Amino acid sequence: MESETTTQRLDSAFLEIKGLSEFLPPGSARYIEKESVAYVSPGAIHGYSLKFLRTNARVLGELGEIPKDVADEIEGKITLENVPFKRAEHWENIIHHDVRGIVKACWDVLSPRARNYLYLGFTSYDVLNTAQSMALLDFGTEVMVPELSGFCTELVTRAEEHPDTIMMGRTHRQHAAPTTVGHYFLEIVGGVLPALENYNRAVYDLRGKATGFVGTNAARKVLFRTDPREIDRRLFGIIGVTPERITGQTVNQYYYADYMGQLFMSVAGQAKFCNDMRGYQQTEVGEMMEKRVGEQVGSSTGAHKINPINSENVAGAKFRQMMGQMVAVNQDFMTDFQRDLRDSGNKRYYIFEMPNIALGAARKATKIARNLTLRPNKMLENVGMMRGLTAAEPLQLYLQKWMGDNQDAFEGEFRDAHEEVRLLSDRARETGRPLPELAMEDPLMREALDSADPWTREQILDPEKYTGTASEDVREMAGEYRHRLDLLKDRV
């Protein structure tokens, strides 16, 4: 559903926040996203709290548990326009209780009779946890899932454009064996898409509660003729959050940790991509790079530089800030008995900060993927710079199998193909000659290679050919990934 905050109010508030950037922490101004303000800011969650209260009144009125005219009054008057966040904050500052501050702010606009029926059978976190879950659910479905899907879609598109484009695959920052650009892009999607799918699941698995002081429904059981579980069925059916049947005073932390954890892993997958982009943009590599934006300056003194600023922001600040916030999320599993206040302050931070950081990361990563500059000629040049040394893997593996197939010729002696090729590789480095050339001069390897059919010999000796099923896998998996992304789109 749409945010409780009106577009006009949101635009105005966002401009005010940006205008105060010199006085606010970077996370509150420099890195803030407008949709985060709309869905998960304190003011937005206040709006969801009001929605919970007025929806509860509506249900109780329909069930005949409170007078219908009172239910109509509460439903009509308890809106953001009539009960702004600042009014509730005013009362909180006086009485030092957030939810009771909301109740008093609501009382300010209700008749004396209606005040009696506003907050019956609840405890604070019936309102707050449910409002938080409502906010996170709407943010996930309306904003985050589409943004993360956009990142994956961009990379799938780039992979489909380059299923056969050869580039060097690297391990430990060294050339290992060739791969393709499309295969690399789908490696990234393969890490982000599962997190996105699990995040989408966690979004719909968020829970609310209306079970009272320590979660037993005792107050509503006494106050109302209707079974509290039937009230919940109607109430939560309207607001769209699943009620948790058995709770203490709060919703189980598992659901928030699941939500934030999947969000964190989606950022981690994007951070891996962005960190790779830093490497690919390195002068000595130069295979892919962020597109320069407008009059972007790369250095205060080096006018020639084009820094990977978006990649470094995602792989640095956003990923690291998310890691820090996850500590707070996991700390909130620990409360004394039904509840204490240790989680309250934590949630005020991470319920806003983590969605805000994740949204900023997704937008930057998507922008990088969409505008990425690829240099296939440089990729081929880098494949060739090793003078065939990457042929070492197929050469040693083929040699080992060939010696096994022809063991009788070695009179029972075992020879280590890995060591044979390692020594030959050392000679290639020392002499500057290509490894395939030296292999064809080595009697043992020449004999083994002469026994191979032309296709196999070409695969072994030509690094550009040794890409296995990379191209076929790209073409098959791109379709599967698109199908999974379409399923997410349909769910949203």
C-alpha positions as CSV (number, residue, x, y, z in Angstrom):
1,M,0.0,0.0,0.0
2,E,1.1,3.6,-0.4
3,S,2.9,5.5,2.3
4,E,0.8,7.4,4.9
5,T,2.9,10.5,4.2
6,T,1.4,12.6,1.4
7,T,3.6,13.4,-1.6
8,Q,3.4,17.2,-1.0
9,R,4.4,16.8,2.7
10,L,7.2,14.4,1.7
11,D,8.7,16.7,-0.9
12,S,8.6,19.6,1.5
13,A,10.2,17.6,4.4
14,F,12.9,16.2,2.1
15,L,13.9,19.7,1.0
16,E,14.0,20.8,4.6
17,I,16.3,17.9,5.5
18,K,18.6,18.7,2.6
19,G,18.6,22.3,3.6
20,L,19.9,21.4,7.0
21,S,22.7,19.2,5.8
22,E,25.4,21.3,7.5
23,F,23.9,20.5,10.9
24,L,22.9,16.9,10.4
25,P,24.9,13.6,10.4
26,P,25.7,12.4,6.9
27,G,23.2,9.5,7.2
28,S,20.5,12.0,8.0
29,A,21.2,14.4,5.1
30,R,23.9,13.5,2.6
31,Y,22.9,9.8,2.2
32,I,19.2,10.0,2.8
33,E,16.7,8.6,0.3
34,K,13.2,10.2,-0.1
35,E,11.4,6.9,0.0
36,S,13.0,6.1,3.3
37,V,11.5,9.2,4.8
38,A,8.1,8.3,3.3
39,Y,8.0,4.8,4.8
40,V,10.4,4.2,7.7
41,S,11.1,7.6,9.3
42,P,9.8,8.3,12.8
43,G,7.0,10.4,11.3
44,A,6.1,7.7,8.8
45,I,5.9,5.0,11.5
46,H,3.8,7.5,13.5
47,G,1.4,7.5,10.6
48,Y,1.2,3.7,10.6
49,S,0.6,3.7,14.3
50,L,-2.4,6.0,13.7
51,K,-3.6,3.7,11.0
52,F,-3.4,0.7,13.3
53,L,-5.5,2.5,16.0
54,R,-8.2,3.7,13.7
55,T,-8.4,0.3,11.9
56,N,-8.8,-1.4,15.3
57,A,-11.6,1.0,16.1
58,R,-13.3,0.2,12.8
59,V,-13.2,-3.5,13.5
60,L,-14.4,-3.1,17.0
61,G,-17.3,-1.0,15.8
62,E,-18.2,-3.5,13.1
63,L,-18.2,-6.3,15.8
64,G,-20.4,-4.2,18.1
65,E,-17.7,-4.1,20.8
66,I,-17.6,-0.3,20.8
67,P,-20.4,2.2,19.7
68,K,-20.5,2.5,16.0
69,D,-20.5,6.3,16.1
70,V,-17.4,6.3,18.3
71,A,-15.7,4.0,15.9
72,D,-16.6,6.3,13.0
73,E,-15.3,9.3,15.0
74,I,-11.9,7.6,15.7
75,E,-11.6,6.4,12.1
76,G,-12.4,9.9,10.8
77,K,-10.3,12.0,13.1
78,I,-7.2,9.9,13.8
79,T,-5.2,10.9,10.7
80,L,-1.8,12.4,10.2
81,E,-3.4,15.7,9.3
82,N,-5.2,15.9,12.6
83,V,-2.6,14.1,14.8
84,P,0.8,15.2,13.4
85,F,4.0,13.6,14.7
86,K,5.0,16.9,16.4
87,R,1.9,16.7,18.6
88,A,2.7,13.2,19.8
89,E,6.3,14.3,20.3
90,H,5.1,17.2,22.4
91,W,3.3,14.9,24.7
92,E,6.1,12.4,24.8
93,N,8.5,15.2,26.0
94,I,6.1,15.9,28.8
95,I,5.2,12.3,30.0
96,H,8.3,10.5,28.7
97,H,6.4,7.7,27.0
98,D,6.2,7.5,23.2
99,V,3.0,5.5,22.7
100,R,1.2,7.2,25.6
101,G,2.2,10.4,23.9
102,I,0.5,9.2,20.7
103,V,-2.7,8.4,22.7
104,K,-2.7,11.8,24.3
105,A,-2.2,13.5,21.0
106,C,-5.2,11.5,19.7
107,W,-7.3,12.5,22.7
108,D,-6.7,16.2,21.7
109,V,-8.9,15.7,18.7
110,L,-11.4,13.2,20.1
111,S,-14.6,13.8,22.1
112,P,-14.4,12.8,25.8
113,R,-16.6,9.7,25.1
114,A,-14.4,8.5,22.2
115,R,-11.2,8.8,24.2
116,N,-12.4,6.0,26.4
117,Y,-12.4,3.5,23.5
118,L,-9.2,4.4,21.6
119,Y,-6.6,2.3,23.4
120,L,-8.4,-0.7,24.9
121,G,-6.6,-4.0,25.5
122,F,-3.3,-2.9,24.0
123,T,0.3,-2.5,25.3
124,S,2.8,-0.1,23.7
125,Y,4.4,-2.6,21.4
126,D,1.1,-3.8,20.0
127,V,1.1,-0.4,18.4
128,L,4.8,0.1,17.7
129,N,5.8,-3.4,16.5
130,T,2.8,-3.6,14.3
131,A,3.4,-0.1,12.9
132,Q,7.1,-1.0,12.3
133,S,6.1,-4.1,10.5
134,M,3.5,-2.3,8.4
135,A,6.1,0.3,7.4
136,L,8.8,-2.3,6.5
137,L,6.4,-4.4,4.5
138,D,5.2,-1.4,2.4
139,F,8.8,-0.2,2.0
140,G,9.8,-3.7,0.8
141,T,7.0,-4.2,-1.7
142,E,6.8,-0.7,-3.0
143,V,10.4,0.3,-3.1
144,M,13.1,-2.2,-2.2
145,V,12.1,-5.3,-4.1
146,P,11.6,-3.3,-7.4
147,E,15.0,-1.5,-6.9
148,L,16.9,-4.8,-6.2
149,S,15.1,-6.4,-9.1
150,G,16.3,-3.5,-11.3
151,F,19.9,-4.2,-10.4
152,C,19.6,-7.9,-11.2
153,T,17.8,-7.1,-14.5
154,E,20.5,-4.7,-15.6
155,L,23.2,-7.4,-15.1
156,V,21.2,-10.1,-16.8
157,T,20.7,-7.7,-19.8
158,R,24.5,-7.0,-19.9
159,A,25.2,-10.8,-19.6
160,E,22.9,-11.5,-22.6
161,E,24.8,-8.9,-24.6
162,H,28.1,-10.5,-23.8
163,P,27.7,-14.3,-23.5
164,D,30.9,-15.0,-25.6
165,T,33.0,-11.9,-24.8
166,I,36.3,-13.3,-23.4
167,M,37.9,-11.9,-20.3
168,M,40.4,-13.3,-17.8
169,G,39.1,-15.0,-14.8
170,R,41.1,-14.3,-11.7
171,T,41.8,-15.9,-8.3
172,H,43.9,-14.2,-5.6
173,R,44.1,-11.2,-7.9
174,Q,46.1,-13.3,-10.5
175,H,45.2,-14.6,-13.9
176,A,43.7,-18.1,-13.5
177,A,41.7,-19.1,-16.6
178,P,39.5,-17.3,-19.1
179,T,35.8,-16.8,-18.6
180,T,33.3,-14.6,-20.3
181,V,31.8,-11.2,-19.4
182,G,28.3,-12.7,-19.4
183,H,29.4,-15.5,-17.0
184,Y,30.9,-13.0,-14.6
185,F,27.8,-10.8,-14.6
186,L,25.6,-13.8,-13.8
187,E,28.0,-14.8,-11.0
188,I,27.0,-11.5,-9.4
189,V,23.3,-12.1,-10.0
190,G,23.6,-15.6,-8.6
191,G,24.7,-14.0,-5.3
192,V,22.2,-11.1,-5.1
193,L,19.0,-12.8,-6.5
194,P,18.7,-15.4,-3.7
195,A,19.0,-12.6,-1.1
196,L,16.4,-10.7,-3.0
197,E,14.0,-13.7,-3.1
198,N,14.6,-14.4,0.6
199,Y,14.1,-10.7,1.4
200,N,10.8,-10.7,-0.4
201,R,9.8,-13.8,1.6
202,A,10.9,-12.0,4.8
203,V,8.9,-8.9,3.8
204,Y,5.7,-11.0,3.7
205,D,6.6,-12.9,6.9
206,L,6.7,-9.8,9.1
207,R,4.5,-10.0,12.1
208,G,2.3,-7.7,14.2
209,K,0.6,-8.2,17.5
210,A,-2.4,-7.0,19.5
211,T,-2.2,-9.5,22.4
212,G,-1.5,-7.0,25.2
213,F,0.8,-6.6,28.2
214,V,2.6,-9.9,28.1
215,G,1.0,-11.4,25.0
216,T,-1.8,-13.4,26.6
217,N,-4.8,-11.5,25.3
218,A,-6.1,-11.3,28.9
219,A,-7.3,-7.7,28.6
220,R,-9.3,-8.2,25.4
221,K,-10.7,-11.5,26.7
222,V,-12.2,-9.5,29.7
223,L,-13.2,-6.4,27.7
224,F,-14.9,-7.9,24.6
225,R,-17.4,-10.6,23.9
226,T,-15.7,-11.4,20.6
227,D,-12.8,-13.9,20.7
228,P,-9.6,-11.8,20.5
229,R,-8.4,-14.2,17.7
230,E,-11.4,-13.2,15.6
231,I,-10.7,-9.6,16.2
232,D,-7.1,-10.2,15.0
233,R,-8.3,-12.1,12.0
234,R,-10.3,-9.0,10.9
235,L,-7.8,-6.4,12.1
236,F,-4.7,-7.8,10.5
237,G,-6.5,-8.9,7.4
238,I,-7.2,-5.2,6.7
239,I,-3.7,-3.9,7.6
240,G,-2.0,-6.7,5.7
241,V,0.5,-7.9,8.4
242,T,0.3,-11.4,9.8
243,P,-0.5,-11.5,13.5
244,E,2.0,-13.5,15.6
245,R,-0.2,-15.9,17.6
246,I,2.1,-16.4,20.6
247,T,4.3,-13.5,21.9
248,G,5.6,-11.9,24.9
249,Q,5.2,-8.2,25.1
250,T,6.9,-7.8,21.7
251,V,6.9,-9.4,18.3
252,N,9.7,-12.0,18.2
253,Q,13.0,-10.5,17.0
254,Y,13.5,-13.3,14.5
255,Y,11.2,-11.6,12.0
256,Y,13.1,-8.3,12.1
257,A,16.5,-10.0,12.0
258,D,15.4,-12.1,9.1
259,Y,14.2,-9.0,7.2
260,M,17.3,-7.0,7.9
261,G,19.7,-9.9,7.4
262,Q,18.4,-10.6,3.9
263,L,18.6,-6.9,3.2
264,F,22.2,-6.9,4.4
265,M,23.0,-9.9,2.2
266,S,21.6,-8.2,-0.9
267,V,23.9,-5.2,-0.2
268,A,26.8,-7.6,0.4
269,G,26.3,-9.0,-3.1
270,Q,26.1,-5.6,-4.7
271,A,29.2,-4.5,-2.7
272,K,31.1,-7.5,-4.1
273,F,30.2,-6.3,-7.6
274,C,31.2,-2.8,-6.8
275,N,34.5,-3.8,-5.3
276,D,35.2,-5.8,-8.4
277,M,34.5,-2.7,-10.5
278,R,37.2,-0.9,-8.5
279,G,39.6,-3.6,-9.6
280,Y,38.5,-3.7,-13.2
281,Q,38.9,0.1,-13.4
282,Q,42.5,0.0,-12.1
283,T,44.9,1.4,-14.6
284,E,46.8,-1.8,-15.1
285,V,43.6,-3.8,-15.7
286,G,41.3,-1.3,-17.4
287,E,38.6,-3.7,-18.6
288,M,35.5,-2.1,-17.2
289,M,34.8,1.3,-15.6
290,E,32.1,3.5,-14.3
291,K,30.9,6.2,-16.7
292,R,32.0,9.7,-15.9
293,V,29.0,11.8,-15.0
294,G,28.8,15.3,-16.3
295,E,31.6,17.4,-15.0
296,Q,32.7,14.9,-12.4
297,V,36.2,15.5,-11.1
298,G,38.3,12.5,-10.1
299,S,41.0,14.2,-8.0
300,S,41.6,17.6,-6.5
301,T,45.0,17.8,-8.3
302,G,45.0,15.0,-10.9
303,A,42.7,16.3,-13.6
304,H,43.2,13.2,-15.6
305,K,41.6,10.8,-13.1
306,I,38.1,9.2,-13.2
307,N,37.5,7.6,-9.8
308,P,35.0,4.8,-9.2
309,I,33.2,6.9,-6.7
310,N,29.9,5.1,-6.7
311,S,31.6,1.7,-6.5
312,E,33.6,2.8,-3.6
313,N,30.6,4.3,-1.8
314,V,28.7,1.0,-2.0
315,A,31.7,-1.3,-1.3
316,G,32.9,1.0,1.5
317,A,30.4,3.2,3.4
318,K,27.2,1.4,2.6
319,F,28.4,-2.2,3.1
320,R,30.3,-1.3,6.2
321,Q,27.5,0.7,7.8
322,M,25.1,-2.2,7.1
323,M,27.5,-4.6,8.9
324,G,27.6,-2.3,11.9
325,Q,23.8,-2.1,12.0
326,M,23.5,-5.9,11.9
327,V,25.3,-6.1,15.2
328,A,22.5,-4.0,16.8
329,V,19.9,-6.2,15.1
330,N,21.4,-9.4,16.6
331,Q,21.7,-7.8,20.0
332,D,18.0,-7.4,20.1
333,F,17.4,-11.1,20.4
334,M,18.4,-10.6,24.0
335,T,15.7,-9.2,26.3
336,D,14.9,-10.0,29.9
337,F,11.8,-12.2,30.1
338,Q,8.9,-10.7,28.1
339,R,10.6,-7.4,27.4
340,D,13.0,-4.6,28.5
341,L,13.9,-1.4,26.8
342,R,17.3,-2.3,25.4
343,D,15.9,-3.0,22.0
344,S,13.9,0.2,21.8
345,G,16.7,2.6,21.0
346,N,18.3,0.1,18.6
347,K,15.2,-0.2,16.5
348,R,14.9,3.6,16.2
349,Y,18.2,3.5,14.4
350,Y,18.2,0.4,12.2
351,I,14.6,0.3,11.2
352,F,15.3,3.6,9.4
353,E,19.1,3.3,8.6
354,M,19.2,-0.2,7.1
355,P,16.5,0.2,4.6
356,N,17.8,3.7,3.7
357,I,21.4,2.4,3.2
358,A,20.2,-0.6,1.2
359,L,18.1,1.6,-1.1
360,G,21.0,4.0,-1.7
361,A,23.3,1.0,-2.4
362,A,20.8,-0.5,-4.9
363,R,20.4,2.7,-6.7
364,K,24.1,3.3,-7.1
365,A,24.8,-0.3,-8.1
366,T,22.1,-0.3,-10.7
367,K,23.4,3.0,-12.1
368,I,26.9,1.5,-12.4
369,A,25.5,-1.7,-14.1
370,R,23.4,0.3,-16.5
371,N,26.2,2.8,-17.5
372,L,29.2,0.5,-17.3
373,T,31.9,1.0,-20.0
374,L,33.3,-2.3,-21.2
375,R,36.6,-2.6,-23.1
376,P,36.6,-6.0,-24.9
377,N,39.9,-5.3,-26.7
378,K,41.6,-4.6,-23.3
379,M,40.1,-7.8,-22.0
380,L,41.7,-9.8,-24.9
381,E,45.0,-8.0,-24.4
382,N,45.0,-9.0,-20.8
383,V,44.2,-12.6,-21.7
384,G,47.3,-12.6,-23.9
385,M,49.7,-10.9,-21.5
386,M,50.4,-14.2,-19.7
387,R,51.9,-15.6,-22.9
388,G,49.8,-18.8,-22.5
389,L,50.6,-19.5,-18.9
390,T,46.9,-20.0,-18.2
391,A,47.2,-23.1,-20.3
392,A,48.8,-24.7,-17.3
393,E,45.5,-26.1,-15.9
394,P,44.2,-27.9,-19.0
395,L,47.7,-29.0,-19.8
396,Q,48.4,-30.6,-16.4
397,L,45.0,-32.2,-16.2
398,Y,45.1,-33.7,-19.7
399,L,48.7,-34.9,-19.1
400,Q,47.7,-36.6,-15.8
401,K,44.8,-38.4,-17.4
402,W,46.9,-39.4,-20.4
403,M,49.6,-40.9,-18.1
404,G,46.9,-42.8,-16.3
405,D,45.5,-44.2,-19.5
406,N,49.0,-45.2,-20.6
407,Q,50.4,-46.3,-17.2
408,D,52.0,-49.5,-18.7
409,A,54.3,-47.3,-20.8
410,F,55.8,-45.9,-17.5
411,E,56.5,-49.4,-16.1
412,G,54.5,-48.7,-12.9
413,E,56.3,-45.4,-12.2
414,F,54.0,-42.5,-11.1
415,R,54.9,-39.0,-12.5
416,D,53.2,-35.9,-11.1
417,A,51.7,-33.9,-14.0
418,H,51.3,-30.9,-11.7
419,E,55.0,-30.8,-11.0
420,E,55.9,-31.4,-14.7
421,V,53.8,-28.4,-15.8
422,R,55.0,-26.2,-12.8
423,L,58.6,-26.7,-13.9
424,L,57.7,-25.9,-17.5
425,S,55.8,-22.8,-16.3
426,D,58.8,-21.6,-14.5
427,R,60.9,-22.0,-17.6
428,A,58.2,-20.0,-19.6
429,R,58.5,-17.1,-17.1
430,E,62.3,-17.2,-17.1
431,T,62.7,-17.3,-20.9
432,G,59.6,-15.2,-21.8
433,R,58.5,-17.9,-24.2
434,P,54.8,-19.0,-24.4
435,L,54.0,-22.0,-22.3
436,P,52.2,-23.8,-25.2
437,E,55.3,-23.5,-27.3
438,L,57.5,-25.0,-24.7
439,A,54.9,-27.8,-24.1
440,M,55.2,-28.8,-27.7
441,E,59.0,-29.1,-27.3
442,D,58.8,-31.2,-24.2
443,P,59.0,-34.9,-25.2
444,L,56.5,-36.1,-22.6
445,M,53.9,-33.4,-23.2
446,R,54.4,-33.5,-27.0
447,E,53.6,-37.2,-26.9
448,A,50.5,-36.6,-24.8
449,L,49.3,-33.7,-27.0
450,D,49.9,-35.6,-30.2
451,S,47.4,-38.2,-29.0
452,A,44.7,-35.6,-28.6
453,D,42.2,-34.9,-31.3
454,P,42.5,-31.4,-32.9
455,W,39.6,-29.9,-30.9
456,T,41.0,-31.0,-27.5
457,R,44.5,-29.9,-28.4
458,E,43.1,-26.4,-29.4
459,Q,41.2,-26.2,-26.1
460,I,44.4,-27.0,-24.2
461,L,46.8,-24.7,-26.0
462,D,44.6,-21.7,-26.9
463,P,43.6,-19.8,-23.7
464,E,40.8,-18.0,-25.6
465,K,39.1,-21.4,-26.3
466,Y,39.2,-22.8,-22.7
467,T,35.9,-21.4,-21.4
468,G,34.0,-24.7,-20.9
469,T,30.3,-24.2,-20.9
470,A,30.4,-20.5,-19.9
471,S,28.6,-19.3,-23.0
472,E,25.9,-21.9,-22.9
473,D,25.4,-21.5,-19.2
474,V,24.9,-17.7,-19.7
475,R,22.2,-18.3,-22.3
476,E,20.4,-20.8,-20.2
477,M,20.7,-19.1,-16.8
478,A,19.8,-15.6,-18.1
479,G,16.4,-17.0,-19.0
480,E,16.0,-18.7,-15.6
481,Y,17.0,-15.6,-13.8
482,R,14.6,-13.5,-15.8
483,H,11.8,-16.0,-15.0
484,R,12.6,-15.7,-11.2
485,L,12.6,-11.9,-11.5
486,D,9.2,-12.0,-13.2
487,L,7.8,-14.1,-10.4
488,L,9.0,-11.5,-7.9
489,K,7.4,-8.8,-10.0
490,D,4.1,-10.7,-10.1
491,R,4.2,-11.1,-6.3
492,V,4.7,-7.4,-5.7
